[in-house]
Amino acid sequence: MSVIAEIIDTLENKIGKLFIKINSLEKNNQDLKMDLGNAAQTIQSQSKEIDALRTQYETLKIANGLLGSEDNKRETKLKINSLIREIDYCIAQLSD
């Protein structure tokens, strides 16, 4: 009987260790999920910031073109022509 009791005690100890390990892994999993959520929020905010900076960059390129910068003159002229066409279209729509 003592052999069976030892086997049962060994099994109980191993099962206890497994439960401790499972709890530890579940806590680790929850922590990783929180980290993933935080990383996703960081990525989203950085994407918004990148979009804002791109818009600001385009605005600065146009402003430099208007101020006489030779680098973006062609792009600025194209943008101005596009705006003039849009305004002409709006005027034509209003006069109809």
N, C-alpha and C positions, 0 to 999 in steps of 0.2 A: 504493500500500500504506500509506503514512503516514496517509492519510485514514481508512482502516479501523482502523489502530492507535489513532488519536486517538478514534474513535468507541468502540472497545473500552475504552480507558482511561476515557473519560467514563462509559460504562455501569458499569464496575467501581467508579468513585468513587460514582456514584449508588446502586448496590446496597449498597456499604459504608455509606453514609449511611442507607439504608433499614433495614439490619440494626441499626445503632446506635439509630435511632428506634424500631424494634420492641422492642428490649431495654429501652429507656427506658419505653415504654408498658406493657410487661409488668410492669416493676418498679412503676410507678405504679398499675397495676391491683391488684397484690398488696397494696400499701400501703393502697389504698382498701378492699379486702376486709377487711384487718385493722381498719381504722377502723370499718367497718360492724359487724364482730363486737363490737368494744369498745362501740360505741353500743348495740347490742342488749343486751349485758350490763348496761350502765348503765340502760337503760329497764326491764329486768326487775327490777333491784334497787330502782329508784325506785318501781315498781309495788307491790312487796312493802312498801316503806316507807309508801306511801300507804294500802295496806290496813290496815297496823298502826295508822297514825294515825287512820284512820276508826273502827276498833274502839275505840281509846282515847277518841276523841271521844264515841262513843255511850255508853261506860262513864261518862265524866265527866258527860254529860247526865243519865243515870239517877242518878248520885250527887248531882248538884245538886238533882234532883227530890226525892230522899229527904231532903235536908237542908232542904227547905222553899222552894226556889227556885220562884217563880211561873211562870217561863218554860216549864219542861218538865213541869209537874205532871201534865197530862193524859196525856202519853206514858208517864210513870213509872207512873201508875195502870193504864194499859192493859197495860204490861209485867208489873206485879205480878199483875194478874188473869190474864194468860196463864200465868204461872208457877204460880199457885195451881191453875188448871185442869189443868195438866200433872201437878202433884203429886197432885191428886185422882184423876186417871186412873190414875196409877201405883199409888196405894193401892188403888183398885178392882181393878186387875189382880192385885195381890198377895193380896187377900182372896178371890179366886175360886179 
